[in-house]
Amino acid sequence: MKKVYFLQTCDTCRRILKEVNIDGFEQQEIKTNAITTAQLDEMYKLSGSYEALFNKRARLYKSMDLKNKDLSEADFKQYLLEEYTFLKRPVFIVENDIFIGNSKTVIEKLKEKIG
């Protein structure tokens, strides 16, 4: 399975999608096609943590003052399902590997994996 979750309005996502060979990838734009509980659970199984999928740089994270709250994994899951901007993006799934976010290290590992 090859899949990518991204946000069309995100410049970084668009740049990475151009930079990486996404031929054969199922593409899901998360604003118009929200992630489901089953999809989030699949990402959780691969990453081991809802917090790892959570974007702590989201404007809403700051405006809701979530950094000063003690959030559980259940809280992270709930926020991820309620608001698409909380998903750290892009998220690539390649077979049984998950690549979360846009750091250079993550993108380099993704490129190595897909060749």
C-alpha positions, 0 to 999 in steps of 0.5 A: 500500500502506498498512500499520502495524506496532505493539505492542498493549501499547504505550500510545504506539502505541495513542494514535497509532493513535487519533490517526491515520486508519488506515482502509484500513491493513493492521495488524500487531501485531508481538508476536503476528504477528512481522515476516518477513525479507521485511517487514524488507527492505521497510522497509530499502529504504524507510528505507535503514538497519536502524539507523533501524528499531532502538529504542535505548530498548528495555530489552533494548538497555540490559540487553544493553549493546548501546550499547557494542558496534560494531553493523553493519547485519547485527547490527541486522537480526539483532536486529530479527528475533530480538526484536520490542521492538527495532523502533522503533514504530509503523512506517507504510508509505504507498505508497513512504514510511515513517514510523518511530517516535513523534516529533511530527515523524514523526507530523505528516508522516504525517498530512500524507501521509494527509490 
